[in-house]
Amino acid sequence: MTLRIRQQDYEAMRCQCEQAYPAEACGILLGHHDRDERRVEQIVPCRNTHSDCSRRYSIDPVELIRVQRQARERGREIVGFYHSHPDHPAQWSQADLEDAHWIGYSFVITSIEQGKATETRSFFLNGTGEESKGFAAEIVAVEGQN
């Protein structure tokens, strides 16, 4: 599994995560996907609406539907989501797994250590339903990187 993202979008996503520190940042990844690869063509920063935004994230369902509708109008689709982990590793948590419901999509996590983006990793949510879902690490291919 591979998530392909342009360098400018990768850097913008990480910058948003730094700016939100010490809260968790979040957003939506738009583009196209096939069976083994998702290609990000646009990132959409979203407001974290979770009541404890320093430890969890939540995207407003109304905002999610609006972004999905606009993406379709432009010939794109949601390929995944991203969020930050302030002062924690770029590794999914049990809460991340419980809150993830988009099977077949990428979930990108950027670790923010003392306000600076360090590691960014992506995880593919696989399974056939809530009972069998799980994350698998996937390759993040940053295109245009020197």
C-alpha positions in Angstrom: 0.0 0.0 0.0 1.3 3.4 -0.9 0.1 7.0 -0.3 1.5 9.4 -2.9 1.5 13.1 -2.0 3.1 16.1 -3.6 5.9 17.8 -1.6 4.0 21.1 -1.3 0.9 19.3 0.1 3.0 17.2 2.5 4.7 20.4 3.8 1.4 22.3 4.1 -0.1 19.5 6.1 2.9 19.4 8.5 2.8 23.2 8.8 -0.8 23.1 9.8 0.0 20.5 12.4 2.7 22.7 13.8 0.4 25.7 13.9 -2.3 23.8 15.8 0.1 22.7 18.5 -0.6 21.9 21.4 -4.0 20.9 20.0 -4.4 18.1 17.4 -4.8 19.3 13.8 -6.9 17.4 11.3 -7.9 17.4 7.7 -9.1 15.5 4.7 -7.0 14.1 1.8 -8.6 14.4 -1.6 -7.5 12.7 -4.9 -7.9 9.3 -6.4 -7.4 5.7 -5.3 -7.2 2.3 -6.7 -6.6 -1.0 -4.9 -3.0 -0.5 -3.7 -2.4 3.2 -4.0 -4.0 6.5 -3.1 -2.8 9.7 -4.8 -3.4 12.9 -2.9 -4.1 15.9 -5.1 -5.4 18.3 -2.4 -5.3 18.6 1.3 -8.3 20.3 3.1 -7.5 21.5 6.6 -10.5 21.1 9.0 -11.3 22.5 12.4 -10.9 20.1 15.2 -14.3 20.0 16.9 -13.5 17.4 19.6 -14.1 18.6 23.2 -10.6 17.5 24.2 -8.7 18.7 21.1 -5.4 18.3 22.8 -5.8 14.5 22.9 -8.3 13.6 20.1 -9.7 15.0 16.9 -13.1 15.1 15.2 -14.1 16.6 11.9 -17.6 18.1 11.9 -19.8 15.8 9.8 -21.4 18.9 8.1 -17.9 20.0 7.0 -17.0 16.4 5.9 -20.1 16.2 3.7 -19.4 19.7 2.2 -15.8 18.7 1.3 -16.9 15.4 -0.1 -19.6 17.1 -2.3 -17.1 19.8 -3.5 -14.5 17.1 -4.3 -17.0 15.1 -6.4 -17.8 18.3 -8.4 -14.1 18.6 -9.2 -13.7 14.9 -10.1 -11.9 14.0 -6.9 -12.8 11.8 -3.9 -11.7 11.4 -0.3 -8.7 9.1 -0.1 -7.9 9.6 3.6 -7.6 11.8 6.6 -4.8 13.3 8.6 -4.2 14.5 12.1 -1.3 15.3 14.5 -0.1 13.8 17.7 1.2 16.6 19.9 4.3 15.3 21.9 3.5 11.7 21.0 4.8 9.3 18.3 3.4 9.1 14.7 1.7 5.8 15.7 -2.0 5.1 15.8 -3.6 4.9 19.2 -6.5 2.7 20.3 -8.7 5.9 20.2 -7.6 6.4 16.6 -8.7 2.9 15.7 -12.0 3.2 17.5 -12.8 6.5 15.7 -11.7 5.3 12.3 -14.7 4.1 10.2 -13.5 4.6 6.6 -12.3 1.2 5.7 -10.0 1.2 2.6 -8.7 4.8 3.3 -5.4 6.2 4.5 -4.9 7.8 8.0 -1.9 10.0 8.2 -0.4 10.9 11.6 2.3 13.6 12.1 4.2 13.7 15.4 4.6 17.3 16.7 7.4 17.5 19.3 7.5 20.8 21.2 5.8 22.6 18.2 7.9 21.0 15.4 6.8 18.3 13.0 9.0 15.3 13.2 7.8 12.0 11.8 4.9 11.6 9.5 3.5 8.1 8.9 0.4 6.7 7.1 -1.8 3.7 8.0 -4.3 2.0 5.8 -7.5 0.9 7.5 -8.4 -2.6 6.3 -11.0 -5.1 7.3 -14.5 -6.0 6.4 -16.3 -4.2 9.2 -16.1 -2.7 12.7 -15.3 -6.0 14.3 -12.4 -6.9 11.9 -10.9 -3.4 11.1 -7.2 -2.7 11.7 -4.4 -0.4 10.6 -1.5 -1.5 8.4 1.5 0.7 7.9 1.8 2.0 4.3 4.5 3.8 2.4 4.3 7.6 2.1 5.8 8.6 -1.2 6.5 12.3 -1.3 6.7 13.4 -4.9 9.0 16.2 -5.9 11.3 15.7 -2.9 14.9 16.4 -3.6 
